[in-house]
Amino acid sequence: MSNLKINMNNFDKTVCEVLKIELDNLSDGLSFDNIRGWDSLAQFDLIARLEREFKVSFEIHEILKIVTIGDIKSILNIKLSDK
């Protein structure tokens, strides 16, 4: 369980870097509507970096369901729990 906590810290750092937001402003409810820099290119970059960081692959149907930061966390947690 502690590894998942460490991974979530890495998750937060990666999300903040890609979407150019401060860690203090990061929350699960943030979405395309709340983050100025979250466009289709940033989404692609974020998914690619998370796949490398966590050694997982997102399926197209999963990516299409992403609306919030919390959505990404939920998908990632499922993938990490399956490992």
N, C-alpha and C positions, 0 to 999 in steps of 0.2 A: 504493500500500500504506500510506503514512503517513496518508492520509485515513481509512482503515479503523481504524487505531490511535486516531486522534483521536475517531472515532465511538464506539469501544468505551469510551473514557473517558466520553463522554456517556452511553453505555448504563449504565455502572456508576453514575454519578451519579443517573440517572433511576430505576433499580431501587432504589437505597438510599432515595431520597426517597419513592417510592410505598410500598415495603414497610417503611419505617421501621426500617432496619437500618444499622449502621455499615459504612463501606467496608472496614474491616479484617476484618469478618466475612463479606464477600461471597465466595462461591465457586461454581463451576459446579455442584457437587453439591447445593447447597441446594434444598429442595423445599417443598411445602405442609406437609409433616410437620415441617420444621425452622424454619419462619418463622411466628411466631404471627399476624402481621398479613396473611398471604397467604390471603385468602379470595376468593370469587367476585367481590366488588365490587372488591377490590384488583387482581385479575387483569384485569378489564375496564378499570380505570383505567390499569394498566401498559401493556396492549396499545394503548389509545388514545393514550397519550403517546408510546410508541415509534413508532407509525404517523406521528404528527405530526413527531416529531424526525427520523426517518430517511426520511420521505416514501415509505413503503411501505404495503401493505395485507396484513394477515394474513387467510388464508382460515379458515373455520370448522374445517375438518378439521385445519389446523395448530394452531389454538388448543386443540383437544381433545387433541392429542398432548403438550402442554406439561405436564411434571411437575417439571422442574428449571430453574434459571437457565441451565444449559448447553443445555437444549433451546431456550430462547428465543434464545440466542446463535447456535446452529446454524442455526435458521430465518432469523434476521436476516442472517447471513453469506451464506447462499444468495441471499437477496433482493438484498443489496447487490452481490454478484458478478454478478448478472444485469443490473445497470444499466449 
